[in-house]
Amino acid sequence: MATVTEVLTAGTDSVNLIDGVKAGSWSVEGMTQSEINEMVQRNVDHLELILEYAPVDSDDDTPNVKGSADSKKTTHVAAIATGKKYITDNS
């Protein structure tokens, strides 16, 4: 099973996409605003999901992202807020 750091590192793609769309540096050429919002929402959902990862018992090897103090969580939480605000502002 992956470690907390590996899970959060994998989520960095979603952080980069959300931040890139907001900054206008992510290519969305040919996409409607609705499609862009859906793409951002999928990535927000992904980040929210991985931030909830936690083992259910002592035999579960799921990484405890939820209980972790890993500093990468801060960027993920910020990207979720950015994505939600972007969707609200562009709906």
Contacts in CASP RR format, 6 or more apart in sequence:
PFRMAT RR
TARGET T0000
AUTHOR 0000-0000-0000
METHOD contacts of the structure
MODEL  1
MATVTEVLTAGTDSVNLIDGVKAGSWSVEGMTQSEINEMVQRNVDHLELI
LEYAPVDSDDDTPNVKGSADSKKTTHVAAIATGKKYITDNS
1 61 0 8 1.000
1 62 0 8 1.000
1 63 0 8 1.000
2 10 0 8 1.000
2 63 0 8 1.000
3 63 0 8 1.000
4 63 0 8 1.000
4 64 0 8 1.000
4 65 0 8 1.000
4 68 0 8 1.000
4 70 0 8 1.000
5 70 0 8 1.000
5 72 0 8 1.000
6 63 0 8 1.000
7 50 0 8 1.000
7 53 0 8 1.000
7 63 0 8 1.000
7 65 0 8 1.000
8 50 0 8 1.000
8 65 0 8 1.000
8 70 0 8 1.000
8 72 0 8 1.000
8 73 0 8 1.000
8 76 0 8 1.000
9 72 0 8 1.000
10 50 0 8 1.000
11 46 0 8 1.000
11 47 0 8 1.000
11 50 0 8 1.000
11 76 0 8 1.000
12 72 0 8 1.000
12 75 0 8 1.000
14 43 0 8 1.000
14 44 0 8 1.000
14 46 0 8 1.000
14 47 0 8 1.000
14 76 0 8 1.000
14 79 0 8 1.000
15 47 0 8 1.000
15 75 0 8 1.000
15 76 0 8 1.000
15 79 0 8 1.000
17 26 0 8 1.000
17 39 0 8 1.000
17 40 0 8 1.000
17 43 0 8 1.000
18 40 0 8 1.000
18 43 0 8 1.000
18 44 0 8 1.000
18 47 0 8 1.000
18 79 0 8 1.000
18 80 0 8 1.000
18 82 0 8 1.000
18 83 0 8 1.000
18 86 0 8 1.000
19 79 0 8 1.000
19 82 0 8 1.000
20 26 0 8 1.000
21 28 0 8 1.000
21 36 0 8 1.000
21 39 0 8 1.000
21 40 0 8 1.000
21 83 0 8 1.000
21 86 0 8 1.000
22 82 0 8 1.000
22 83 0 8 1.000
22 86 0 8 1.000
28 36 0 8 1.000
28 39 0 8 1.000
31 39 0 8 1.000
33 90 0 8 1.000
36 90 0 8 1.000
37 86 0 8 1.000
37 87 0 8 1.000
37 90 0 8 1.000
37 91 0 8 1.000
40 83 0 8 1.000
40 86 0 8 1.000
40 87 0 8 1.000
41 87 0 8 1.000
43 79 0 8 1.000
43 83 0 8 1.000
44 79 0 8 1.000
44 80 0 8 1.000
44 83 0 8 1.000
44 84 0 8 1.000
44 87 0 8 1.000
47 76 0 8 1.000
47 79 0 8 1.000
47 80 0 8 1.000
48 80 0 8 1.000
50 65 0 8 1.000
50 76 0 8 1.000
51 65 0 8 1.000
51 66 0 8 1.000
51 73 0 8 1.000
51 76 0 8 1.000
51 77 0 8 1.000
51 80 0 8 1.000
52 65 0 8 1.000
52 66 0 8 1.000
53 62 0 8 1.000
53 63 0 8 1.000
53 64 0 8 1.000
53 65 0 8 1.000
53 66 0 8 1.000
54 62 0 8 1.000
54 64 0 8 1.000
54 65 0 8 1.000
54 66 0 8 1.000
54 67 0 8 1.000
55 61 0 8 1.000
55 62 0 8 1.000
55 63 0 8 1.000
55 64 0 8 1.000
56 62 0 8 1.000
65 73 0 8 1.000
END
